[in-house]
């Protein structure tokens, strides 16, 4: 059994596939987001679906062993649209137009037992305070799954919207315009700025197979490779190799034309 999903108009459609993808059956439509959805990811164990949206929230849906589908969390914390997410083990990393990254726990919230409180008014006061915060942020719509959970860490430093994140605990990469940063997400600190040209925003980034380096591609078609362990004390990293993908593609096309002529 497997699930496929896609987003349309703020809704996530879940499909169950069988017979080697020859048969698809719509199993659920999730409508916990109120704005366009930018990214949907399955956790590594396929028991959670994580999504982010223009409504400034991250949704966590749990697929239970008995087949039930439950909205287990709606994470509030960003103050603008959430453009990108990544998931590893029990952690979620999100990037937003508010220029910040936030690290969240994928697992269930740890709640204190009512017996541990010496004042019976505390739970009610906490509930009222949470409701007021949600109303002020525009999310007090009464939908289930809302969460007062706080992020494990918040990282700031970018001067523009964060358009991409890649998580490899305890580190992460983030892209915002022409800037790519390497973070320690546990401490919430920036370790390095990966230097790029100021005229070409980064469109794609990933880790190398050993997770000791990073590869980026910008809108000008330039591919850069960075050794993240080179000069660990430096605040900035310079690409150890740079390739112009468009020139390389043009050379291959030219070589192909010449071979056909021969």
Number of C-alpha atoms within 10 A of each C-alpha: 7 11 16 15 17 13 18 11 11 19 18 21 17 19 18 16 17 13 8 8 9 7 10 16 12 13 14 14 14 15 15 21 22 15 18 16 25 16 17 21 16 19 20 12 7 12 13 23 19 21 26 29 23 19 20 25 28 29 22 26 20 19 16 11 8 6 9 9 16 15 18 20 24 24 21 20 18 23 15 18 22 30 23 25 26 23 24 15 13 12 16 22 26 29 29 28 20 19 20 23 31 21 23 20 17 19 15 10 13 7 6 9 7 11 8 8 11 8 9 11 10 12 13 10 11 12 13 12 12 16 18 14 14 18 13 10 14 11 18 14 10 10 10 12 16 22 16 18 16 15 18 16 16 20 18 13 12 18 13 16 20 24 21 24 25 22 22 15 13 11 18 21 23 25 25 24 20 19 20 24 20 22 22 18 24 14 13 18 16 18 20 19 18 24 16 21 12 10 11 16 18 25 17 15 21 18 18 13 8 7 12 12 15 21 17 22 22 21 13 15 18 19 20 21 21 21 19 19 11 13 10 12 9 11 12 15 21 16 17 10 11 15 13 14 15 13 12 13 12 11 12 12 12 12 12 12 11 10 9 8 7 6
